[in-house]
Protein backbone atom coordinates (compact mmCIF):
# COMPACT_ATOMS: atom_id res chain seq x y z
CA UNK A 1 0.00 0.00 0.00
CA UNK A 2 1.37 3.42 -0.94
CA UNK A 3 0.98 6.47 1.29
CA UNK A 4 1.02 10.12 0.28
CA UNK A 5 3.29 12.45 2.22
CA UNK A 6 4.00 16.16 1.94
CA UNK A 7 7.56 17.45 2.08
CA UNK A 8 9.04 20.92 2.07
CA UNK A 9 12.31 21.55 0.25
CA UNK A 10 14.30 24.54 -0.91
CA UNK A 11 13.66 25.98 -4.37
CA UNK A 12 17.08 24.70 -5.41
CA UNK A 13 16.27 21.15 -4.28
CA UNK A 14 12.88 21.28 -6.01
CA UNK A 15 14.53 22.42 -9.25
CA UNK A 16 17.08 19.60 -9.02
CA UNK A 17 14.34 17.04 -8.30
CA UNK A 18 12.26 18.16 -11.31
CA UNK A 19 15.33 18.01 -13.58
CA UNK A 20 16.40 14.59 -12.24
CA UNK A 21 12.88 13.18 -12.58
CA UNK A 22 12.69 14.41 -16.19
CA UNK A 23 16.06 12.78 -16.96
CA UNK A 24 14.74 9.49 -15.57
CA UNK A 25 11.36 9.89 -17.28
CA UNK A 26 9.46 9.71 -14.00
CA UNK A 27 7.61 12.01 -11.62
CA UNK A 28 9.17 13.87 -8.72
CA UNK A 29 6.91 11.90 -6.41
CA UNK A 30 8.14 8.56 -7.73
CA UNK A 31 11.75 9.76 -7.76
CA UNK A 32 11.63 10.85 -4.11
CA UNK A 33 9.74 7.70 -3.10
CA UNK A 34 12.35 5.50 -4.77
CA UNK A 35 15.20 7.46 -3.15
CA UNK A 36 13.63 7.07 0.29
CA UNK A 37 13.06 3.34 -0.22
CA UNK A 38 16.65 2.88 -1.46
CA UNK A 39 18.01 4.63 1.63
CA UNK A 40 15.74 2.62 3.91
CA UNK A 41 16.91 -0.66 2.41
CA UNK A 42 20.57 0.30 2.46
CA UNK A 43 20.44 1.28 6.09
CA UNK A 44 18.35 -1.67 7.29
CA UNK A 45 20.26 -4.26 5.26
CA UNK A 46 23.63 -2.87 6.29
CA UNK A 47 22.90 -2.92 9.99
CA UNK A 48 21.23 -6.33 9.85
CA UNK A 49 24.28 -7.77 8.07
CA UNK A 50 26.65 -6.00 10.46
CA UNK A 51 24.89 -7.41 13.51
CA UNK A 52 24.95 -10.90 11.95
CA UNK A 53 28.67 -10.55 11.13
CA UNK A 54 29.49 -9.55 14.71
CA UNK A 55 27.95 -12.82 15.96
CA UNK A 56 30.12 -15.05 13.73
CA UNK A 57 32.59 -17.04 15.82
CA UNK A 58 36.00 -18.19 14.56
CA UNK A 59 36.13 -21.71 13.13
CA UNK A 60 38.01 -24.02 15.51
CA UNK A 61 41.15 -25.49 14.00
CA UNK A 62 41.19 -23.09 11.06
CA UNK A 63 44.15 -20.75 10.72
CA UNK A 64 44.21 -18.81 7.46
CA UNK A 65 47.80 -17.70 8.08
CA UNK A 66 48.99 -21.29 7.47
CA UNK A 67 47.39 -21.77 4.07
CA UNK A 68 49.41 -22.16 0.88
CA UNK A 69 50.19 -19.16 -1.24
CA UNK A 70 48.57 -19.12 -4.67
CA UNK A 71 51.87 -19.86 -6.43
CA UNK A 72 52.52 -22.84 -4.14
CA UNK A 73 49.01 -24.18 -4.61
CA UNK A 74 49.17 -24.13 -8.41
CA UNK A 75 52.91 -24.88 -8.77
CA UNK A 76 53.58 -21.50 -10.35
CA UNK A 77 56.47 -19.23 -9.86
C-alpha positions, 0 to 999 in steps of 0.5 A: 500500500502506498501512502502520500506524504508532503515534504518541504524543500528549498527551491534549489532542491525542487529544481534539481528534483524536477530536472532529475525526474525528467532525466529518468522519465518519471515524476518527482513523487516517484523519484523521491519515493524511490530514493527514500526506499533505497536509503531505507533498504541500504540502512536496514540491510547494512545494519542487519548484516553487520549485527549478523557478522558480529555474531560469527565465531571463529572456526576451531582449527582453522588458521588462514595464516597457514594456508598455501600461497597461490603460487605454491598451490598451483605450482607456479612461480 
